[in-house]
Amino acid sequence: MRLAQRVESLQKNVFADMDEAKSKALAAGRDLIDLSLGSSDLPTPPHVLEAIARSLPDPSTHGYLLFHGTRAFRDAAAQWYTQRFGVAVDPETEVLPLIGSQEGTAHLPLALLNPGDVALLLDPGYPSHIGGVALAGGEMYPMALRAENGFLPVFSEMPAAVIERSRMMVLSYPHNPTSATASLDFFREAVAFCEAHDLALVHDFPYADLVFDGSRAPSVLQADPQKRVSIEFFTLSKSYNMGGFRVGYAIGNRELIRVLRQIKAVVDFNQYRGILNGAIAALTGPQETVQQAVDTFRDRRDAFVSALNAIGWSVPTPSATMYIWAKLPEPWDQDSIGFCRELVQATGVAASPGVGFGAAGEGYVRFALVHSPARLQVAVERMAAFLKG
């Protein structure tokens, strides 16, 4: 059987690799503490579940749901964005429901790239950003993120020949995996760069709410309120603990929304209407559970960083997300995959190798704070014994 060449570029995936390693550890009888996936362990808010439950017996919710049937959700999303960021939004032309924000980042390159066109992507960055470009036949130019630059790309470093062939730039702040944040001034610089070079500016924004210590993450649309070049993807997975429900949306430039809608129309419909009813309840209802989630991950951050520092593994305290991005000690500082494989085999603690997020991630490891402080303390104790051994 002959397979398409594009499949070759999808052979390696950081989550699939670690899934195999975790399976082997479980088979060997290890007590698994899985810090490799950023899937929140917190419950979905009760009022959201109640809205979904009320929909189940209603037969009018059981059929296919096309775009015009999503108007109530789009209204709620537009209202949420305007209240949060002060950006006026047209729910008819500037909002598109998505089956998780990953659908948007994976499908938009199909509408923007011809084979051989370039996408400017963060390195390290989220794997689906790379996958979408590969499926579209595009090429990736890695914008290397370095600690000395706050894990922000330096636009002046990009070669003119690469920019000439580029059609889109993908950003994502607060950032997975490094936990870095970006200022509104940085987004203004990014918008100006993309306008000057006729690029679509794509901002993946899943951690909009997971910012600590009183700070707030800006939206790229605050730097581009006329939405001249920008589109932003938001998911309810993190803020409302709805990862399994796969609900998010795109918001931004109406032409980008239009072409993404065209791609979506030939790939899928929308979620079950009851799930969107739950999402409406999340966006328009009480927001206390969002702050509770933020407080929970802040406490876990503090506990985990303190425990690592106590065993001599110095890591910075992140100001956002649910991750710790830790520079590996010797002799693992250039073998993040080897470290993660041996760590889970020996201790049952699973983490994500930095190189799985891009070449610039080598020498780092990402820990997801998806367990209680007590369980995180156990994980650090096991790692301490592993590093000594």
C-alpha positions as CSV (number, residue, x, y, z in Angstrom):
1,M,0.0,0.0,0.0
2,R,1.3,3.4,-0.9
3,L,1.1,6.2,1.7
4,A,1.3,9.9,1.2
5,Q,4.6,11.5,1.8
6,R,3.1,14.0,4.2
7,V,2.6,11.2,6.8
8,E,6.4,10.9,7.1
9,S,6.6,14.3,8.8
10,L,4.1,13.2,11.4
11,Q,6.0,10.1,12.7
12,K,7.4,11.7,15.8
13,N,5.1,13.2,18.5
14,V,6.2,14.1,22.0
15,F,3.0,12.9,23.6
16,A,2.9,9.6,21.6
17,D,6.5,8.8,22.6
18,M,5.9,9.4,26.2
19,D,2.6,7.4,26.1
20,E,4.6,4.4,25.1
21,A,7.2,5.0,27.9
22,K,4.4,5.4,30.5
23,S,2.8,2.2,29.3
24,K,6.0,0.3,29.9
25,A,6.4,1.8,33.3
26,L,2.9,0.7,34.3
27,A,3.5,-2.8,32.9
28,A,6.6,-3.0,35.2
29,G,4.4,-2.1,38.2
30,R,5.4,1.5,38.7
31,D,3.1,3.9,40.5
32,L,2.7,6.5,37.8
33,I,2.7,10.2,38.5
34,D,2.0,11.7,35.1
35,L,3.3,15.2,34.7
36,S,3.7,14.9,30.9
37,L,0.2,16.1,29.7
38,G,-1.3,19.5,30.3
39,S,-4.8,18.0,30.9
40,S,-6.4,19.7,33.9
41,D,-7.4,17.3,36.7
42,L,-9.9,19.9,38.1
43,P,-13.7,19.3,37.6
44,T,-15.9,21.1,35.1
45,P,-18.0,23.8,36.9
46,P,-21.4,22.4,38.1
47,H,-23.5,25.0,36.3
48,V,-21.8,24.0,33.0
49,L,-22.6,20.3,33.5
50,E,-26.1,21.2,34.4
51,A,-26.6,23.1,31.1
52,I,-25.3,20.1,29.2
53,A,-27.5,17.7,31.2
54,R,-30.6,19.8,30.5
55,S,-29.9,19.5,26.8
56,L,-29.7,15.7,26.7
57,P,-33.4,14.9,26.8
58,D,-34.2,17.5,24.1
59,P,-34.4,15.9,20.7
60,S,-33.9,19.2,19.0
61,T,-30.2,19.0,20.1
62,H,-29.6,15.6,18.7
63,G,-29.0,16.4,15.0
64,Y,-26.2,17.9,13.0
65,L,-25.3,21.5,14.0
66,L,-24.3,23.8,11.2
67,F,-22.8,27.3,11.4
68,H,-26.0,29.3,11.7
69,G,-27.2,27.0,14.5
70,T,-24.2,28.2,16.6
71,R,-25.3,31.9,16.8
72,A,-26.0,31.8,20.5
73,F,-22.6,30.5,21.2
74,R,-20.9,33.0,18.9
75,D,-22.9,35.8,20.6
76,A,-21.6,34.6,24.0
77,A,-18.0,34.4,22.8
78,A,-18.1,37.9,21.3
79,Q,-19.7,39.3,24.4
80,W,-17.0,37.6,26.6
81,Y,-14.2,39.0,24.5
82,T,-15.6,42.5,24.4
83,Q,-16.1,42.6,28.2
84,R,-12.6,41.1,28.8
85,F,-10.5,43.0,26.3
86,G,-12.5,46.0,25.2
87,V,-12.5,44.8,21.6
88,A,-15.7,45.1,19.6
89,V,-16.5,41.8,17.8
90,D,-19.1,40.9,15.1
91,P,-20.4,37.4,16.1
92,E,-21.5,36.8,12.5
93,T,-18.3,37.4,10.6
94,E,-15.5,37.5,13.3
95,V,-16.2,34.4,15.4
96,L,-16.1,30.7,14.5
97,P,-16.7,27.7,16.8
98,L,-14.0,25.1,16.9
99,I,-13.6,21.6,18.2
100,G,-10.9,22.8,20.5
101,S,-8.4,25.5,19.5
102,Q,-6.1,22.8,18.1
103,E,-8.6,22.4,15.2
104,G,-7.9,26.0,14.3
105,T,-4.2,25.9,14.5
106,A,-4.1,22.7,12.5
107,H,-6.5,23.6,9.8
108,L,-5.7,27.3,9.2
109,P,-2.5,26.5,7.3
110,L,-4.6,24.7,4.7
111,A,-6.2,28.0,3.9
112,L,-3.0,30.1,3.9
113,L,-0.1,28.0,2.6
114,N,0.7,26.7,-0.8
115,P,3.3,23.9,-1.0
116,G,6.7,25.5,-0.2
117,D,5.3,28.6,1.5
118,V,6.8,29.3,4.9
119,A,5.2,29.6,8.4
120,L,7.1,31.4,11.1
121,L,6.7,29.2,14.2
122,L,7.9,29.4,17.8
123,D,10.7,27.0,18.7
124,P,10.0,25.4,21.1
125,G,6.3,25.4,20.5
126,Y,3.2,23.4,20.6
127,P,3.4,20.3,18.3
128,S,0.1,20.9,16.5
129,H,1.4,24.1,15.1
130,I,4.0,22.2,13.2
131,G,1.6,19.4,12.2
132,G,-0.8,21.8,10.5
133,V,2.0,23.4,8.4
134,A,3.3,19.9,7.4
135,L,-0.2,18.8,6.3
136,A,-0.5,21.9,4.2
137,G,2.8,21.2,2.4
138,G,4.3,24.3,3.9
139,E,7.8,24.8,5.4
140,M,8.5,25.8,9.0
141,Y,11.0,28.5,9.9
142,P,11.8,28.1,13.6
143,M,11.9,31.4,15.6
144,A,14.3,30.3,18.3
145,L,13.2,31.2,21.8
146,R,16.0,31.8,24.3
147,A,15.9,32.5,28.0
148,E,18.0,35.7,27.7
149,N,15.2,37.1,25.5
150,G,12.4,36.1,27.9
151,F,11.5,33.2,25.4
152,L,10.2,35.8,22.9
153,P,11.2,35.8,19.2
154,V,13.5,38.5,17.9
155,F,11.9,39.6,14.6
156,S,15.0,41.5,13.4
157,E,16.9,38.1,13.3
158,M,14.7,36.7,10.6
159,P,16.4,36.5,7.2
160,A,14.8,38.6,4.4
161,A,14.7,35.6,2.0
162,V,12.7,33.7,4.6
163,I,10.3,36.5,5.2
164,E,9.7,36.9,1.5
165,R,8.4,33.3,1.3
166,S,6.4,33.5,4.5
167,R,2.6,33.7,4.7
168,M,1.9,33.4,8.4
169,M,3.3,33.8,11.9
170,V,2.1,31.7,14.9
171,L,2.5,33.0,18.4
172,S,1.2,31.7,21.7
173,Y,1.5,33.6,25.0
174,P,1.3,32.7,27.8
175,H,3.5,30.1,26.2
176,N,3.5,26.3,26.2
177,P,6.0,24.9,27.0
178,T,8.2,27.7,28.5
179,S,5.5,29.5,30.5
180,A,6.7,32.8,29.2
181,T,4.4,35.8,28.9
182,A,4.3,38.6,26.4
183,S,3.4,42.3,26.8
184,L,1.0,44.3,24.8
185,D,3.9,46.2,23.4
186,F,5.4,42.9,22.1
187,F,2.1,42.2,20.3
188,R,2.1,45.7,18.8
189,E,5.6,44.9,17.4
190,A,4.3,41.6,16.0
191,V,1.3,43.2,14.4
192,A,3.5,45.9,12.8
193,F,5.9,43.3,11.5
194,C,3.1,41.2,10.0
195,E,1.4,44.2,8.4
196,A,4.7,45.3,6.9
197,H,5.3,41.8,5.4
198,D,1.7,40.9,4.5
199,L,1.6,38.0,7.0
200,A,-1.4,36.6,8.8
201,L,-0.7,36.8,12.6
202,V,-2.1,33.7,14.4
203,H,-2.2,33.8,18.2
204,D,-3.0,30.6,20.1
205,F,-4.4,31.7,23.4
206,P,-5.4,28.7,25.6
207,Y,-3.8,30.1,28.8
208,A,-5.6,33.5,28.7
209,D,-6.8,33.0,32.3
210,L,-3.9,31.0,33.8
211,V,-1.8,34.0,34.9
212,F,-0.7,34.5,38.5
213,D,0.0,37.2,41.0
214,G,-2.5,39.7,39.8
215,S,-1.3,40.0,36.2
216,R,-3.5,39.7,33.1
217,A,-2.5,38.3,29.7
218,P,-3.2,40.7,26.8
219,S,-5.0,39.6,23.7
220,V,-3.3,40.1,20.3
221,L,-6.6,41.8,19.2
222,Q,-5.8,44.6,21.7
223,A,-2.8,45.4,19.5
224,D,-4.9,45.0,16.3
225,P,-8.4,46.1,17.3
226,Q,-9.4,46.6,13.6
227,K,-8.3,43.0,13.1
228,R,-6.3,43.9,10.0
229,V,-4.0,40.8,10.1
230,S,-4.8,38.9,13.3
231,I,-6.8,35.8,14.4
232,E,-6.8,34.4,17.9
233,F,-7.8,30.9,19.2
234,F,-9.4,30.4,22.6
235,T,-10.3,27.1,24.3
236,L,-12.5,26.4,27.3
237,S,-10.2,23.4,28.1
238,K,-8.0,25.3,30.6
239,S,-10.1,28.2,32.0
240,Y,-13.2,26.0,32.5
241,N,-11.7,22.5,32.8
242,M,-13.5,21.3,29.7
243,G,-10.7,19.6,27.9
244,G,-12.7,16.4,27.1
245,F,-15.6,18.4,25.7
246,R,-13.4,19.8,22.9
247,V,-14.8,23.3,22.6
248,G,-13.1,26.5,21.6
249,Y,-13.4,29.3,19.0
250,A,-11.5,31.5,16.6
251,I,-12.0,35.3,16.7
252,G,-10.5,37.9,14.5
253,N,-10.0,39.1,10.9
254,R,-13.1,38.3,9.0
255,E,-11.3,37.0,5.9
256,L,-9.3,34.6,8.0
257,I,-12.5,33.5,9.7
258,R,-14.2,33.0,6.3
259,V,-11.5,30.8,4.9
260,L,-11.1,28.8,8.1
261,R,-14.9,28.3,8.0
262,Q,-14.5,27.0,4.4
263,I,-11.9,24.4,5.5
264,K,-14.1,23.4,8.5
265,A,-17.1,22.9,6.2
266,V,-15.5,20.1,4.3
267,V,-13.9,18.4,7.4
268,D,-16.6,18.4,10.1
269,F,-19.7,20.0,11.5
270,N,-19.7,21.3,15.0
271,Q,-20.0,19.8,18.5
272,Y,-23.2,18.4,20.0
273,R,-25.4,21.4,20.7
274,G,-25.6,20.5,24.4
275,I,-21.9,21.0,24.7
276,L,-22.2,24.5,23.2
277,N,-25.0,25.1,25.7
278,G,-22.5,24.2,28.4
279,A,-19.9,26.5,26.9
280,I,-22.4,29.4,26.8
281,A,-23.1,28.8,30.5
282,A,-19.3,28.8,31.1
283,L,-18.7,32.1,29.3
284,T,-21.8,34.0,30.6
285,G,-22.2,32.4,34.1
286,P,-20.3,32.7,37.4
287,Q,-16.6,33.1,36.9
288,E,-15.5,32.2,40.5
289,T,-14.3,28.7,39.4
290,V,-11.9,30.3,36.9
291,Q,-10.1,32.1,39.8
292,Q,-10.3,29.0,41.9
293,A,-8.4,27.1,39.1
294,V,-5.8,29.9,38.9
295,D,-5.3,29.8,42.7
296,T,-4.9,26.0,42.6
297,F,-2.3,26.1,39.9
298,R,-0.5,28.9,41.6
299,D,-0.3,26.9,44.8
300,R,1.0,23.9,42.9
301,R,3.6,26.1,41.1
302,D,4.9,27.4,44.4
303,A,5.0,23.9,46.0
304,F,6.8,22.3,43.0
305,V,9.3,25.1,42.5
306,S,10.1,25.1,46.2
307,A,10.6,21.3,46.3
308,L,12.9,21.4,43.2
309,N,15.0,24.2,44.7
310,A,15.2,22.2,48.0
311,I,16.9,19.3,46.1
312,G,19.3,21.6,44.4
313,W,17.5,21.9,41.0
314,S,17.1,25.6,40.5
315,V,14.2,26.6,38.3
316,P,12.6,30.0,37.8
317,T,9.1,30.6,39.1
318,P,6.7,31.0,36.1
319,S,4.1,33.8,36.1
320,A,1.6,31.8,34.0
321,T,0.3,28.5,32.7
322,M,0.2,25.1,34.4
323,Y,3.8,24.2,33.5
324,I,7.4,24.3,34.9
325,W,10.1,24.6,32.2
326,A,13.2,23.3,33.8
327,K,16.7,23.3,32.4
328,L,18.2,19.8,32.8
329,P,21.2,19.2,35.0
330,E,24.3,17.3,33.7
331,P,24.7,14.7,32.3
332,W,21.2,15.1,30.9
333,D,21.5,18.6,29.6
334,Q,21.6,17.5,25.9
335,D,19.4,14.4,26.2
336,S,15.9,15.3,27.3
337,I,14.3,12.2,25.7
338,G,16.8,9.9,27.4
339,F,16.1,11.7,30.7
340,C,12.4,11.4,30.5
341,R,12.4,7.7,29.4
342,E,14.8,6.7,32.2
343,L,13.0,8.8,34.7
344,V,9.6,7.2,34.1
345,Q,11.1,3.7,34.0
346,A,13.0,4.1,37.2
347,T,10.5,6.2,39.3
348,G,7.1,6.3,37.6
349,V,7.4,10.1,37.2
350,A,6.5,11.1,33.6
351,A,7.5,14.4,32.1
352,S,7.8,15.8,28.6
353,P,11.2,16.1,26.9
354,G,12.0,19.6,25.8
355,V,13.2,18.6,22.3
356,G,9.7,17.2,21.6
357,F,8.6,20.8,21.3
358,G,11.4,21.8,18.9
359,A,15.1,21.7,18.5
360,A,15.5,24.8,20.7
361,G,13.8,22.9,23.5
362,E,16.7,20.4,23.9
363,G,18.3,20.6,27.3
364,Y,14.9,21.3,29.0
365,V,12.1,19.3,30.4
366,R,8.4,20.3,30.9
367,F,6.4,19.3,34.0
368,A,2.6,19.7,34.0
369,L,1.2,20.7,37.4
370,V,-1.8,18.3,37.2
371,H,-1.5,16.8,40.7
372,S,-1.9,18.0,44.2
373,P,1.0,19.6,46.1
374,A,1.4,16.4,48.2
375,R,1.7,14.3,45.0
376,L,4.1,16.8,43.4
377,Q,6.3,16.5,46.5
378,V,6.4,12.7,46.1
379,A,7.4,13.2,42.5
380,V,10.3,15.5,43.4
381,E,11.5,13.1,46.1
382,R,11.6,10.3,43.5
383,M,13.5,12.6,41.1
384,A,16.0,13.5,43.8
385,A,16.8,9.8,44.3
386,F,17.0,9.3,40.5
387,L,19.4,12.2,40.1
388,K,21.6,10.9,42.9
389,G,21.7,7.4,41.6
